[in-house]
Amino acid sequence: MKRILSGMQPTYQLHLGNYLGALQNWVNLQGTGNQCLYCVVDMHAITMPYERDGLSKASREIAAAYIAAGVDPAQSSIFVQSAVGDLHAELMWYLATMTQLGKLDRMTQFKDKAGKNAEKAGLGLYAYPVLMAADILIYQATHVPVGEDQKQHLELTRDVASTFNHRYGRDFFTLPDPMIMGEATRVMSLRDGTQKMSKSAESDLSRINLTDTPDMIADKIKRAKTDPLALPDTVDGLEGRPEAANLITIYAALSGLTKAQVVAEFAGKPFSDFKPKLAELTVAKIAPITEKMRHLLAEPQEIDAILVKGAETARSIAAPVVAEVKDIMGFWKV
Ligand code: TYM
């Protein structure tokens, strides 16, 4: 049996990159004997300045987005990280003692987020990958479906798990495999095809949010940056054309076609023919999710009940793992 674990931060709104790079894959991984655990990683969200009064609501909204996108609470456990925070933070501390600073120094997400002022960044932001390792290892997850930007964190997780196993001479932690799946493992900004689509980019025109209305989606796609050429007739023809490559990738991931099939369909066509089709497809996929999210959020107590149940399941898996880690590490017990 595969044990699948993944998470998203409750910061801002989820966007098309989160959906295509991760969430859509989470939904597809359900069933077929997999045990799926999907977490709202709120303890990660506080590593950057955040709004205290909006945090709890944001966690519910992300849970609603998971469900609206097709994560089925009857098949998958959905939970908020801080509801099992004592155990995640405890394991993080143990793992921190076997994480080399040199490795943390190389983490690109820290460099991106801390910017030029790294001296002033918090310890939490720096230690973030250790908490992420704990999030995964505490459930002995075998597979972690994420977008490409999380690959480095997954490598560190495997590294820390091996260090533990080696240091204590026990084959205890499962080394999780990243699952970087589908056509859109790295969705780029609609304003600049060389930059990742991100929650924090200044221009809202750079991303499609799961909460955007159909008109907003159509408008953003219409205004998306392109180049003056027609669409190529081979995938190789997208080389050096980041914006065209991104829009074709999005189309492929939304439609379930390969990039080659999409290119074949639109070969030689101008963007003015392609963009309305892309807008139509995006709206067809996103609008029902937005609508379902709105319904779910009208009944927050139902989401809370799902999250309470999810946390119970999460705790029932995590508590024995932490107890065994303590035992392996030689802590006092009666
Ligand atoms: P976060 O919240 O930034 O993003 C959530 C998921 O969305 C993917 N993603 C993208 N995929 C394709 N194109 C994009 N432009 C794009 N932007 C985001 C991310 O790869 C991710 O899968 N560190 C994690 C959260 C985390 C986690 C974990 C994930 C904490 N603990 C344990 C898995 C397992 C993060 O910041 O994701």
Residues whose N, C-alpha, C, O or C-beta is under 5 A from the ligand:
A	BS01	TYM	L5 S6 G7 M8 Q9 G17 N18 G21 A22 V41 H44 M132 D135 P145 V146 G147 E148 D149 Q150 A184 T185 R186 V187 M188 K196 M197
